[in-house]
Amino acid sequence: MSLLYVLLPVLGGYTFTSLYLLKNPHILHKKKRSAFYCTHISHRGGCGERIESTMEAFENAVTQGTEMLEMDCHLTRDEYVVVSHDENLLRQTGQDVNISSLDFQDLPLYKERMKVLFYEGRYSSGTDRKIALLEDVFRKFPELPVSIEIKENNKRLMQKVSDLVKSYDREGTTVWASEDNTIMKECRRTNASMPYSFSMLRGVLLLLLFYTGLLPFVPLGESLLQFYLPRIMNRRYFPGGILANGLVVSLLEKVTMRRSLFKHLAARGIQVHLFVCNEEEDIKAAIEVGATGVMTDYPTLLTTYFCRNNCWLRYLELVLSDMVKLTKAKTFQAYLDSCHRRYSCVHCRAHLANHDDLISKSFQGSQGRAYLFNSVVNVGCGPAEERLLLTGLHAVADIYCENCHTTLGWKYEQAFELSQKYKEGKYIIELSHMIKDNGWD
């Protein structure tokens, strides 16, 4: 009995502490600062709308507004890194050959119609049937985040991928991904500067830590959790076997889709991407359970859903409310009209300003040239402080991208010289943090 008197307070104290730290992870852990933040991810380049993993598919996905491309890579006999889901090309080309046994120039074309694996009964087609080079993807989309899954423990492949990532200065925006924990460890040994996602084993360990209450105390090196939305399995994938059983899938969903877990990860700067969401009800379910990003085979569907349901605000309400906390900060999100020329964050592609709101291109920020805007969106504004600038003393407040939290410039709160009063209430954004987006000829 005396032991029980000791154990109960200890257990109660542990439970209370664990729950408190689960909701307030910043107490023990410094939040990860990612070079990107993605809500719209295209699985195999959006393989429901174009033939999977082709340059045409990637270009279509980017046109539809995707913020990340997901792909798999393999190595040809003459050591070209190519983008293909399968090492053996029977499913994709009809020829029973391995990529590693062929030179790049001898790779067969994809089939004219390709089955969409995560949407039973659907097929995709397109004019481009060539197997793409990873280097061509990097060259075409130099700033777009890419998730690369490595399926085989091939050190030469990993080294080649790493070399390409370094040569195109993409270590912050290219993610190692693999279900196999051994392969993931080798990827990290090859290039530890690249962010990486949870392997299957690490994902299981994550759940065990969550349910035992240990998660808030354990450091996590991963930057992304990419996981199936279980509800798709018995409807669109795994049509046979145990995962076709609705009860099994329902149990799996209850165990894995924990909003408190996803909010905790998001608060620690770890993005949660759920896939493969090819119907509106699945997109809605992923958002409501707390995903910070949705992966789909149909990028047009996802973009349309976001626009129609104003999901940028829903993300803010459901997921991001605990991710951006600035003293006296005002945060908001907006999706600018696609008909107008606009400027976006170069790091995460969040919309920042319309060209119509540009006042001047002749400003200087702390790190180089900057533009002055009448209004901006998708930023957080910090507390004002007096700062001596080139044009005199001003009260300014730093502004931050609310998606990736990069400092973009500042807002002029007050100008102390009469000639500078026109700046008050205006914003400057440094060119190094902006990119022209949509409608520029």
Disulfide bonds with the S-S distance in Angstrom:
none
